[in-house]
């Protein structure tokens, strides 16, 4: 059968280009009861806070690790509304590291702002991350929550900050105790709280900007080019020790692992507690209802209008070529 007409895409003279920053999430919600009872609500809050509290240009990428139909439907709805730019639906659970391998290689942005799907983002979070990334020398990752933790994943960073000209270094109990306590509660690790409170912090200042020597792997900003040499990471389990390969790779490279000096993200955990969230983020920053949309598709893409126009297009095509 001879070809009918020419592909109309040939008439398009420009294409969309990705933003410099890709905000990437991994979702894994296999069912909506037990441990995962509140997980879809938490995911919605996470996405709403990104949409409402991010003003720097960005794209959203979500990698779903074979979640249940209800979660996939919710993600599809946001994708169709233009709130998710890239939606990757895996037919099987690759685990966090397996999903990272795909995200770190496939994200279109120069910078990847990664987060687990149970994170709340405060207004201006991305600008604060970029300020640290672009002010301090040799930065590998920047996290949005200064966390008092073991230093094994920042060992080289602790050594490097003492050798960089112009770097001011302070040590002591500097991270506010309520930040440490809130994070321990979100992880159900209150039994480790007293030990965490006894540890010291390292705060650094460079070019008038402050940061902490600490980092997390539940949320961070990283240059794609800095992580690509270590890919793919090996993995055997969905979570657990395999995840630490990322931490060790960045710190071992000699690049700094830092966190912003303010609390710019909050780890919600698996329980949706509106009162607790309001207490942490403050009523003035609370955004989990009717967020300002990042990108709304035009009226031409809305279901009823699109169906009518596509029927008209089909009729005209048949009229011209048959």
BALOBA-1460 file (C-alpha; in Angstrom, 3 decimals):
// residues 322
<rec num="1" residu="x" x="0.000" y="0.000" z="0.000"/>
<rec num="2" residu="x" x="1.427" y="3.433" z="-0.901"/>
<rec num="3" residu="x" x="2.195" y="5.895" z="1.847"/>
<rec num="4" residu="x" x="-0.571" y="8.373" z="2.718"/>
<rec num="5" residu="x" x="0.723" y="11.921" z="3.187"/>
<rec num="6" residu="x" x="3.769" y="13.086" z="5.128"/>
<rec num="7" residu="x" x="4.476" y="12.938" z="8.828"/>
<rec num="8" residu="x" x="3.216" y="16.301" z="10.171"/>
<rec num="9" residu="x" x="6.111" y="16.378" z="12.658"/>
<rec num="10" residu="x" x="8.358" y="17.344" z="9.727"/>
<rec num="11" residu="x" x="6.735" y="20.780" z="9.759"/>
<rec num="12" residu="x" x="7.707" y="21.440" z="13.390"/>
<rec num="13" residu="x" x="10.748" y="23.718" z="13.519"/>
<rec num="14" residu="x" x="11.673" y="23.428" z="17.198"/>
<rec num="15" residu="x" x="11.596" y="20.818" z="19.950"/>
<rec num="16" residu="x" x="11.498" y="21.047" z="23.716"/>
<rec num="17" residu="x" x="14.846" y="20.904" z="25.494"/>
<rec num="18" residu="x" x="15.374" y="19.623" z="29.030"/>
<rec num="19" residu="x" x="16.030" y="21.984" z="31.904"/>
<rec num="20" residu="x" x="19.442" y="22.097" z="33.564"/>
<rec num="21" residu="x" x="18.044" y="20.420" z="36.712"/>
<rec num="22" residu="x" x="16.153" y="17.129" z="36.739"/>
<rec num="23" residu="x" x="14.259" y="16.543" z="39.999"/>
<rec num="24" residu="x" x="14.127" y="12.749" z="40.235"/>
<rec num="25" residu="x" x="12.066" y="10.514" z="42.526"/>
<rec num="26" residu="x" x="11.823" y="6.752" z="42.978"/>
<rec num="27" residu="x" x="8.451" y="5.314" z="43.981"/>
<rec num="28" residu="x" x="7.771" y="1.848" z="45.326"/>
<rec num="29" residu="x" x="4.334" y="1.312" z="46.841"/>
<rec num="30" residu="x" x="3.301" y="-2.309" z="46.182"/>
<rec num="31" residu="x" x="-0.018" y="-2.042" z="48.058"/>
<rec num="32" residu="x" x="-1.920" y="0.463" z="50.195"/>
<rec num="33" residu="x" x="-2.172" y="-1.226" z="53.575"/>
<rec num="34" residu="x" x="0.108" y="-2.106" z="56.469"/>
<rec num="35" residu="x" x="3.427" y="-0.300" z="56.219"/>
<rec num="36" residu="x" x="2.305" y="1.392" z="52.984"/>
<rec num="37" residu="x" x="-1.108" y="2.555" z="54.252"/>
<rec num="38" residu="x" x="-0.209" y="6.263" z="53.998"/>
<rec num="39" residu="x" x="2.402" y="6.020" z="51.256"/>
<rec num="40" residu="x" x="0.266" y="7.370" z="48.413"/>
<rec num="41" residu="x" x="-0.768" y="10.361" z="50.548"/>
<rec num="42" residu="x" x="2.897" y="10.988" z="51.388"/>
<rec num="43" residu="x" x="3.841" y="10.756" z="47.703"/>
<rec num="44" residu="x" x="1.161" y="13.309" z="46.805"/>
<rec num="45" residu="x" x="2.479" y="15.672" z="49.501"/>
<rec num="46" residu="x" x="6.018" y="15.218" z="48.194"/>
<rec num="47" residu="x" x="5.036" y="16.070" z="44.609"/>
<rec num="48" residu="x" x="2.839" y="18.971" z="45.723"/>
<rec num="49" residu="x" x="5.718" y="20.512" z="47.677"/>
<rec num="50" residu="x" x="8.011" y="20.270" z="44.631"/>
<rec num="51" residu="x" x="5.443" y="21.929" z="42.392"/>
<rec num="52" residu="x" x="4.612" y="24.691" z="44.860"/>
<rec num="53" residu="x" x="8.047" y="25.423" z="46.308"/>
<rec num="54" residu="x" x="10.413" y="25.213" z="43.336"/>
<rec num="55" residu="x" x="10.887" y="28.382" z="41.291"/>
<rec num="56" residu="x" x="14.209" y="27.602" z="39.574"/>
<rec num="57" residu="x" x="13.583" y="25.937" z="36.157"/>
<rec num="58" residu="x" x="13.455" y="22.142" z="36.437"/>
<rec num="59" residu="x" x="11.965" y="18.945" z="35.034"/>
<rec num="60" residu="x" x="10.419" y="16.162" z="37.126"/>
<rec num="61" residu="x" x="11.367" y="12.536" z="36.494"/>
<rec num="62" residu="x" x="9.648" y="9.713" z="38.394"/>
<rec num="63" residu="x" x="10.882" y="6.132" z="38.251"/>
<rec num="64" residu="x" x="8.210" y="3.770" z="39.544"/>
<rec num="65" residu="x" x="9.440" y="0.389" z="40.792"/>
<rec num="66" residu="x" x="6.332" y="-1.694" z="39.973"/>
<rec num="67" residu="x" x="3.888" y="0.001" z="42.339"/>
<rec num="68" residu="x" x="0.250" y="-1.018" z="42.693"/>
<rec num="69" residu="x" x="-2.348" y="0.107" z="40.096"/>
<rec num="70" residu="x" x="-3.669" y="2.945" z="42.286"/>
<rec num="71" residu="x" x="-0.228" y="4.554" z="42.506"/>
<rec num="72" residu="x" x="0.480" y="4.094" z="38.799"/>
<rec num="73" residu="x" x="-2.882" y="5.702" z="37.998"/>
<rec num="74" residu="x" x="-2.071" y="8.694" z="40.228"/>
<rec num="75" residu="x" x="1.316" y="9.104" z="38.532"/>
<rec num="76" residu="x" x="-0.244" y="8.844" z="35.066"/>
<rec num="77" residu="x" x="-2.746" y="11.557" z="35.993"/>
<rec num="78" residu="x" x="0.029" y="13.923" z="37.043"/>
<rec num="79" residu="x" x="2.035" y="13.075" z="33.932"/>
<rec num="80" residu="x" x="-0.952" y="13.862" z="31.711"/>
<rec num="81" residu="x" x="-1.444" y="17.142" z="33.599"/>
<rec num="82" residu="x" x="2.151" y="18.150" z="32.878"/>
<rec num="83" residu="x" x="3.274" y="17.922" z="36.516"/>
<rec num="84" residu="x" x="5.622" y="15.011" z="35.748"/>
<rec num="85" residu="x" x="7.794" y="15.445" z="32.653"/>
<rec num="86" residu="x" x="9.291" y="11.960" z="32.461"/>
<rec num="87" residu="x" x="7.475" y="8.932" z="33.891"/>
<rec num="88" residu="x" x="9.308" y="5.591" z="33.824"/>
<rec num="89" residu="x" x="7.140" y="2.599" z="34.765"/>
<rec num="90" residu="x" x="9.094" y="-0.542" z="35.570"/>
<rec num="91" residu="x" x="7.328" y="-3.886" z="35.365"/>
<rec num="92" residu="x" x="9.477" y="-5.223" z="38.197"/>
<rec num="93" residu="x" x="11.110" y="-3.862" z="41.327"/>
<rec num="94" residu="x" x="14.753" y="-3.081" z="40.530"/>
<rec num="95" residu="x" x="15.395" y="-1.746" z="44.006"/>
<rec num="96" residu="x" x="16.795" y="1.680" z="44.808"/>
<rec num="97" residu="x" x="20.235" y="1.067" z="43.315"/>
<rec num="98" residu="x" x="18.839" y="-0.468" z="40.129"/>
<rec num="99" residu="x" x="16.578" y="2.539" z="39.679"/>
<rec num="100" residu="x" x="19.504" y="4.866" z="40.422"/>
<rec num="101" residu="x" x="21.509" y="3.224" z="37.630"/>
<rec num="102" residu="x" x="18.790" y="4.159" z="35.157"/>
<rec num="103" residu="x" x="18.135" y="7.625" z="36.583"/>
<rec num="104" residu="x" x="21.801" y="8.632" z="36.797"/>
<rec num="105" residu="x" x="22.382" y="7.545" z="33.207"/>
<rec num="106" residu="x" x="19.063" y="8.610" z="31.701"/>
<rec num="107" residu="x" x="18.142" y="11.888" z="33.430"/>
<rec num="108" residu="x" x="18.384" y="14.636" z="30.801"/>
<rec num="109" residu="x" x="19.580" y="17.401" z="33.141"/>
<rec num="110" residu="x" x="23.152" y="18.389" z="33.874"/>
<rec num="111" residu="x" x="22.250" y="18.318" z="37.587"/>
<rec num="112" residu="x" x="20.151" y="15.633" z="39.275"/>
<rec num="113" residu="x" x="18.204" y="16.590" z="42.406"/>
<rec num="114" residu="x" x="17.285" y="13.172" z="43.747"/>
<rec num="115" residu="x" x="14.866" y="12.381" z="46.579"/>
<rec num="116" residu="x" x="12.989" y="9.414" z="47.967"/>
<rec num="117" residu="x" x="9.250" y="9.838" z="47.516"/>
<rec num="118" residu="x" x="8.617" y="10.667" z="51.194"/>
<rec num="119" residu="x" x="10.401" y="14.035" z="51.296"/>
<rec num="120" residu="x" x="8.832" y="17.468" z="51.832"/>
<rec num="121" residu="x" x="10.580" y="20.405" z="50.107"/>
<rec num="122" residu="x" x="10.617" y="23.866" z="51.701"/>
<rec num="123" residu="x" x="10.306" y="27.064" z="49.606"/>
<rec num="124" residu="x" x="13.609" y="27.969" z="47.966"/>
<rec num="125" residu="x" x="15.146" y="24.543" z="48.555"/>
<rec num="126" residu="x" x="16.697" y="24.210" z="45.101"/>
<rec num="127" residu="x" x="18.234" y="27.692" z="45.123"/>
<rec num="128" residu="x" x="19.937" y="26.909" z="48.459"/>
<rec num="129" residu="x" x="21.348" y="23.670" z="47.070"/>
<rec num="130" residu="x" x="22.650" y="25.455" z="43.981"/>
<rec num="131" residu="x" x="24.198" y="28.213" z="46.103"/>
<rec num="132" residu="x" x="26.342" y="25.659" z="47.948"/>
<rec num="133" residu="x" x="27.093" y="23.671" z="44.796"/>
<rec num="134" residu="x" x="28.256" y="26.760" z="42.891"/>
<rec num="135" residu="x" x="30.090" y="28.558" z="45.737"/>
<rec num="136" residu="x" x="32.180" y="25.828" z="47.354"/>
<rec num="137" residu="x" x="35.029" y="24.269" z="45.370"/>
<rec num="138" residu="x" x="35.045" y="20.619" z="44.337"/>
<rec num="139" residu="x" x="31.512" y="19.844" z="45.555"/>
<rec num="140" residu="x" x="30.229" y="16.324" z="44.945"/>
<rec num="141" residu="x" x="26.795" y="16.306" z="46.603"/>
<rec num="142" residu="x" x="24.612" y="18.766" z="48.495"/>
<rec num="143" residu="x" x="21.800" y="17.615" z="50.770"/>
<rec num="144" residu="x" x="18.930" y="19.695" z="52.121"/>
<rec num="145" residu="x" x="19.031" y="18.427" z="55.706"/>
<rec num="146" residu="x" x="22.108" y="18.790" z="57.926"/>
<rec num="147" residu="x" x="22.213" y="15.444" z="59.667"/>
<rec num="148" residu="x" x="24.435" y="14.407" z="62.536"/>
<rec num="149" residu="x" x="25.715" y="10.981" z="61.602"/>
<rec num="150" residu="x" x="28.672" y="8.651" z="61.323"/>
<rec num="151" residu="x" x="31.576" y="10.229" z="59.485"/>
<rec num="152" residu="x" x="32.568" y="7.179" z="57.432"/>
<rec num="153" residu="x" x="30.760" y="8.509" z="54.355"/>
<rec num="154" residu="x" x="32.391" y="11.944" z="54.678"/>
<rec num="155" residu="x" x="35.884" y="10.892" z="55.720"/>
<rec num="156" residu="x" x="37.678" y="12.451" z="52.755"/>
<rec num="157" residu="x" x="35.498" y="15.555" z="52.928"/>
<rec num="158" residu="x" x="36.515" y="16.121" z="56.556"/>
<rec num="159" residu="x" x="40.148" y="15.918" z="55.502"/>
<rec num="160" residu="x" x="39.772" y="18.154" z="52.431"/>
<rec num="161" residu="x" x="38.021" y="21.105" z="54.089"/>
<rec num="162" residu="x" x="41.104" y="21.689" z="56.239"/>
<rec num="163" residu="x" x="43.334" y="22.025" z="53.162"/>
<rec num="164" residu="x" x="41.307" y="24.435" z="50.984"/>
<rec num="165" residu="x" x="42.457" y="28.058" z="51.110"/>
<rec num="166" residu="x" x="39.784" y="30.428" z="52.347"/>
<rec num="167" residu="x" x="37.738" y="27.682" z="54.027"/>
<rec num="168" residu="x" x="36.646" y="28.422" z="57.596"/>
<rec num="169" residu="x" x="35.947" y="25.340" z="59.735"/>
<rec num="170" residu="x" x="33.950" y="25.162" z="62.993"/>
<rec num="171" residu="x" x="33.319" y="22.103" z="65.155"/>
<rec num="172" residu="x" x="30.860" y="21.453" z="67.967"/>
<rec num="173" residu="x" x="27.172" y="20.747" z="68.580"/>
<rec num="174" residu="x" x="25.928" y="23.082" z="65.866"/>
<rec num="175" residu="x" x="22.917" y="21.380" z="64.243"/>
<rec num="176" residu="x" x="19.677" y="22.239" z="66.123"/>
<rec num="177" residu="x" x="18.561" y="19.362" z="68.324"/>
<rec num="178" residu="x" x="14.971" y="19.413" z="67.055"/>
<rec num="179" residu="x" x="16.200" y="18.742" z="63.478"/>
<rec num="180" residu="x" x="18.060" y="15.679" z="64.748"/>
<rec num="181" residu="x" x="15.088" y="14.509" z="66.805"/>
<rec num="182" residu="x" x="12.561" y="14.982" z="63.973"/>
<rec num="183" residu="x" x="14.714" y="12.957" z="61.588"/>
<rec num="184" residu="x" x="15.175" y="10.136" z="64.096"/>
<rec num="185" residu="x" x="11.395" y="9.950" z="64.561"/>
<rec num="186" residu="x" x="10.819" y="9.806" z="60.808"/>
<rec num="187" residu="x" x="13.165" y="6.796" z="60.621"/>
<rec num="188" residu="x" x="11.804" y="5.104" z="63.774"/>
<rec num="189" residu="x" x="15.326" y="5.220" z="65.199"/>
<rec num="190" residu="x" x="14.675" y="6.969" z="68.501"/>
<rec num="191" residu="x" x="16.835" y="4.349" z="70.196"/>
<rec num="192" residu="x" x="19.869" y="5.879" z="68.442"/>
<rec num="193" residu="x" x="18.936" y="9.443" z="69.315"/>
<rec num="194" residu="x" x="21.081" y="9.841" z="72.438"/>
<rec num="195" residu="x" x="24.125" y="8.615" z="70.552"/>
<rec num="196" residu="x" x="23.431" y="11.030" z="67.687"/>
<rec num="197" residu="x" x="23.044" y="13.948" z="70.084"/>
<rec num="198" residu="x" x="26.496" y="13.275" z="71.520"/>
<rec num="199" residu="x" x="28.256" y="13.500" z="68.159"/>
<rec num="200" residu="x" x="29.843" y="16.730" z="66.958"/>
<rec num="201" residu="x" x="29.233" y="18.644" z="63.733"/>
<rec num="202" residu="x" x="31.559" y="20.319" z="61.263"/>
<rec num="203" residu="x" x="30.325" y="23.564" z="59.720"/>
<rec num="204" residu="x" x="32.281" y="25.267" z="56.955"/>
<rec num="205" residu="x" x="32.109" y="28.738" z="55.436"/>
<rec num="206" residu="x" x="33.426" y="29.689" z="52.008"/>
<rec num="207" residu="x" x="32.675" y="32.800" z="49.966"/>
<rec num="208" residu="x" x="30.226" y="33.952" z="52.623"/>
<rec num="209" residu="x" x="28.115" y="30.773" z="52.342"/>
<rec num="210" residu="x" x="27.780" y="28.230" z="55.148"/>
<rec num="211" residu="x" x="27.339" y="24.463" z="54.851"/>
<rec num="212" residu="x" x="27.740" y="21.343" z="56.982"/>
<rec num="213" residu="x" x="30.081" y="18.443" z="56.311"/>
<rec num="214" residu="x" x="27.442" y="15.734" z="56.146"/>
<rec num="215" residu="x" x="25.300" y="14.186" z="53.473"/>
<rec num="216" residu="x" x="22.387" y="11.814" z="53.007"/>
<rec num="217" residu="x" x="21.358" y="9.426" z="50.274"/>
<rec num="218" residu="x" x="17.616" y="9.929" z="50.728"/>
<rec num="219" residu="x" x="17.926" y="13.396" z="49.157"/>
<rec num="220" residu="x" x="20.762" y="15.246" z="47.409"/>
<rec num="221" residu="x" x="21.895" y="17.327" z="44.437"/>
<rec num="222" residu="x" x="24.674" y="15.885" z="42.269"/>
<rec num="223" residu="x" x="26.251" y="16.614" z="38.899"/>
<rec num="224" residu="x" x="25.438" y="13.852" z="36.468"/>
<rec num="225" residu="x" x="29.031" y="13.883" z="35.225"/>
<rec num="226" residu="x" x="30.354" y="13.218" z="38.760"/>
<rec num="227" residu="x" x="28.401" y="9.994" z="39.258"/>
<rec num="228" residu="x" x="28.523" y="8.542" z="35.726"/>
<rec num="229" residu="x" x="32.109" y="7.150" z="36.042"/>
<rec num="230" residu="x" x="30.965" y="4.802" z="38.833"/>
<rec num="231" residu="x" x="27.961" y="3.346" z="37.009"/>
<rec num="232" residu="x" x="26.454" y="0.876" z="37.052"/>
<rec num="233" residu="x" x="26.439" y="0.201" z="40.779"/>
<rec num="234" residu="x" x="26.183" y="-3.494" z="41.644"/>
<rec num="235" residu="x" x="23.192" y="-4.563" z="43.712"/>
<rec num="236" residu="x" x="21.603" y="-7.698" z="45.109"/>
<rec num="237" residu="x" x="18.897" y="-6.286" z="47.392"/>
<rec num="238" residu="x" x="16.179" y="-3.645" z="46.943"/>
<rec num="239" residu="x" x="17.657" y="-1.553" z="49.771"/>
<rec num="240" residu="x" x="20.340" y="-1.899" z="52.423"/>
<rec num="241" residu="x" x="24.159" y="-1.778" z="52.199"/>
<rec num="242" residu="x" x="24.239" y="-1.599" z="48.387"/>
<rec num="243" residu="x" x="23.031" y="2.016" z="48.605"/>
<rec num="244" residu="x" x="26.241" y="3.071" z="50.381"/>
<rec num="245" residu="x" x="28.185" y="2.525" z="47.144"/>
<rec num="246" residu="x" x="27.022" y="5.965" z="46.034"/>
<rec num="247" residu="x" x="28.176" y="7.628" z="49.259"/>
<rec num="248" residu="x" x="31.582" y="5.961" z="49.138"/>
<rec num="249" residu="x" x="32.072" y="6.713" z="45.437"/>
<rec num="250" residu="x" x="31.491" y="10.460" z="45.824"/>
<rec num="251" residu="x" x="33.488" y="10.807" z="49.034"/>
<rec num="252" residu="x" x="36.265" y="8.588" z="47.686"/>
<rec num="253" residu="x" x="36.546" y="10.756" z="44.587"/>
<rec num="254" residu="x" x="37.798" y="13.590" z="46.807"/>
<rec num="255" residu="x" x="34.752" y="15.737" z="46.139"/>
<rec num="256" residu="x" x="32.996" y="17.382" z="49.069"/>
<rec num="257" residu="x" x="29.819" y="15.948" z="50.554"/>
<rec num="258" residu="x" x="27.928" y="18.852" z="52.089"/>
<rec num="259" residu="x" x="24.514" y="19.900" z="53.351"/>
<rec num="260" residu="x" x="22.941" y="23.346" z="53.334"/>
<rec num="261" residu="x" x="23.104" y="25.290" z="56.598"/>
<rec num="262" residu="x" x="19.306" y="25.541" z="56.881"/>
<rec num="263" residu="x" x="16.732" y="22.763" z="56.967"/>
<rec num="264" residu="x" x="15.335" y="22.866" z="53.433"/>
<rec num="265" residu="x" x="13.786" y="19.391" z="53.269"/>
<rec num="266" residu="x" x="11.977" y="17.177" z="55.759"/>
<rec num="267" residu="x" x="11.871" y="13.379" z="55.714"/>
<rec num="268" residu="x" x="8.229" y="12.466" z="56.318"/>
<rec num="269" residu="x" x="8.589" y="8.689" z="56.571"/>
<rec num="270" residu="x" x="5.731" y="6.271" z="55.995"/>
<rec num="271" residu="x" x="3.111" y="7.919" z="58.245"/>
<rec num="272" residu="x" x="1.065" y="10.855" z="57.002"/>
<rec num="273" residu="x" x="0.670" y="12.999" z="60.128"/>
<rec num="274" residu="x" x="-0.645" y="16.396" z="59.054"/>
<rec num="275" residu="x" x="-0.210" y="17.943" z="62.507"/>
<rec num="276" residu="x" x="3.424" y="16.811" z="62.742"/>
<rec num="277" residu="x" x="4.148" y="18.067" z="59.250"/>
<rec num="278" residu="x" x="2.556" y="21.433" z="60.039"/>
<rec num="279" residu="x" x="4.678" y="21.734" z="63.179"/>
<rec num="280" residu="x" x="7.903" y="21.070" z="61.281"/>
<rec num="281" residu="x" x="7.365" y="23.138" z="58.152"/>
<rec num="282" residu="x" x="5.252" y="25.880" z="59.736"/>
<rec num="283" residu="x" x="1.841" y="27.002" z="58.629"/>
<rec num="284" residu="x" x="3.326" y="29.669" z="56.348"/>
<rec num="285" residu="x" x="5.228" y="26.988" z="54.391"/>
<rec num="286" residu="x" x="2.560" y="24.303" z="54.474"/>
<rec num="287" residu="x" x="1.662" y="23.340" z="50.930"/>
<rec num="288" residu="x" x="-0.114" y="20.048" z="50.497"/>
<rec num="289" residu="x" x="-3.422" y="21.212" z="49.142"/>
<rec num="290" residu="x" x="-3.947" y="22.858" z="45.780"/>
<rec num="291" residu="x" x="-0.301" y="23.533" z="44.898"/>
<rec num="292" residu="x" x="0.702" y="26.044" z="42.288"/>
<rec num="293" residu="x" x="1.077" y="23.965" z="39.152"/>
<rec num="294" residu="x" x="4.513" y="23.751" z="37.597"/>
<rec num="295" residu="x" x="3.307" y="23.305" z="34.051"/>
<rec num="296" residu="x" x="-0.291" y="23.079" z="33.006"/>
<rec num="297" residu="x" x="-0.992" y="21.781" z="29.554"/>
<rec num="298" residu="x" x="-2.967" y="24.138" z="27.333"/>
<rec num="299" residu="x" x="-6.709" y="23.762" z="26.842"/>
<rec num="300" residu="x" x="-5.968" y="21.984" z="23.556"/>
<rec num="301" residu="x" x="-4.606" y="19.002" z="25.506"/>
<rec num="302" residu="x" x="-7.624" y="18.599" z="27.771"/>
<rec num="303" residu="x" x="-9.575" y="15.397" z="27.251"/>
<rec num="304" residu="x" x="-12.880" y="16.542" z="25.669"/>
<rec num="305" residu="x" x="-11.253" y="19.254" z="23.542"/>
<rec num="306" residu="x" x="-8.487" y="16.942" z="22.386"/>
<rec num="307" residu="x" x="-10.945" y="14.206" z="21.406"/>
<rec num="308" residu="x" x="-13.005" y="16.593" z="19.269"/>
<rec num="309" residu="x" x="-9.943" y="18.071" z="17.564"/>
<rec num="310" residu="x" x="-8.422" y="14.658" z="16.870"/>
<rec num="311" residu="x" x="-11.673" y="13.462" z="15.287"/>
<rec num="312" residu="x" x="-11.618" y="16.569" z="13.098"/>
<rec num="313" residu="x" x="-7.971" y="15.888" z="12.215"/>
<rec num="314" residu="x" x="-8.784" y="12.268" z="11.257"/>
<rec num="315" residu="x" x="-11.686" y="13.442" z="9.079"/>
<rec num="316" residu="x" x="-9.514" y="16.008" z="7.260"/>
<rec num="317" residu="x" x="-6.732" y="13.455" z="6.736"/>
<rec num="318" residu="x" x="-9.157" y="10.966" z="5.207"/>
<rec num="319" residu="x" x="-10.678" y="13.707" z="3.076"/>
<rec num="320" residu="x" x="-7.295" y="14.717" z="1.593"/>
<rec num="321" residu="x" x="-5.656" y="11.317" z="1.181"/>
<rec num="322" residu="x" x="-8.523" y="8.969" z="0.419"/>
